[in-house]
């Protein structure tokens, strides 16, 4: 299975949250795992937010950031290009998505088209899951799509 992780799914690899064990299994069971380049900044921001909010201590946040940096090369980091952003703008309008969610959907759709194989969109964002489903993509976890 080929999986596209948005930031809401990828962050669960670095912060212990509901769904973290399932994300770890999904990654382990996948033949390829990709995400947008923007996910690195989104996940780093989520880790920093967790430290500021007291969800984790600073040393745990620093450890999570190091893990993200060390494991980044294991992901297919999909570039953000002008045409991808243009498509994201159309998707934002069509599905009522926030900007980064539209970029994630645009990235996943483009990757699927480039591969010529199904790509599963892993997200814990209900709006993105619904839009991905409406766009004809498989979503994970199934109850969100």
N, C-alpha and C positions, 0 to 999 in steps of 0.2 A: 504494500500500500504506500502511495505517495501522499505526504501530508504537508499542508501549508499551515503554519502556526501564526495566528495573529498575536499581538502583544499580550492579550488577556490570557491566552493559553501558554505562551512562552514563559511568562513571569512565574507560572506555577512550577517551573523547573528550578527556580532560584529562591522562591519564598514558599514556606510550608503553608498552603492554603487548601481549602476544600477543592478537590480535584487534582491535587498535586500527584498522588500515586497513579491516578489514571493517565495523566499526561506522561509520566515517566514510562508507563507500559506502552502507550501509544507510540512514543518515540522509539522505544526498543523494538517494537514490532514493525516499524516502517522501513521500507527500502530506501526512501529518500525523504528528507525533511527540509523544507524551505521556509523562508520568511522574507519580508521586505527589509531593506536596509534601515528603514525608519524604526523597526522593532528594537534595535539596539538602544536607541535613545529613549524609546517609550519604556522599555523594561528597566533601564537604569533610573529613569525618573520615578517609576513605581517603587523601586527598591529604596530610593532616597526618601520618597513620601512615607514609606513604612517606617523608616528610621525616625523621621521628624514627628510622626504621629505616635511613636512609642510602641509600634507593633513588633519591632525588633531592635536590638541594641546596635550601636554604631559598628562594632567589630563584626557582627553578623552581616550587616549591610555591606561592609567592605569585602568580606569573604564572598558574598553573593555576587558582587560586582566583578571580583577576580574570576570567579567561576564563569560568569557570562563572557568575559573577555577570552578566557582559555578555551571555551567550548564554541565560540562564535565561528571558528573555521570549520567546525563539523556541520554547519548549516549551509544550505544553498541560499546565499544572501542575494536576493533579487534586486536589481538596480531600480532606482526611481529615475525615469526618463520623461522627457516632455510628452511623448505620446501616451505614456502610462498615466501621467497626471491629467491629460486631456480626457482620457477614458474615465478616470476617477471622477472628474467633474460631471460627466454625463451620468455615471452611476449614482453620484450623490443626489442629483436631481431626480433621477428615475425612482430611486428607492428611499429617498429621504434620509440618507446616511450623513453622519459627521465626516469631516474631511479625512482623517486618518483611516476610518473604517472604509471609506470609499477607495482609498489607496490600497488597503489590504485586499479588498475584493478585486480591484483592477489587477493587482499583482498575481493573485491566485488564478484568475481567469486567464491572464496572459501566459502564465507558466503552464497551465493545463493545455492551452492551445499550442504552445511551443513543443510540449512533450508529446501531444497526441494521445495522451492517456488520462484517465480520471485522476483528479487531485481532490483529496478530502480537505475541507476547510475546518480546522480545529479552532474554535472560538467559544468563549463564555459570554459573549456579547449577543444578546437576543436579537437586536436589530440587524447586526451583521449576519448572524446565522439565518435569519429570515430572508434577507436579501440574497445571500449566496444560494439558498434553496430556490428562490424564485428565478435566479439566473441559471439554474440547472446544475448547480454543483452539489456534491455530497457534503454533508456537514457532520461534525462530531463535537460534542456528544449529541446523539440523535434527538434527544428531547428538546434541544434548543432550536433545531431547524424546523 
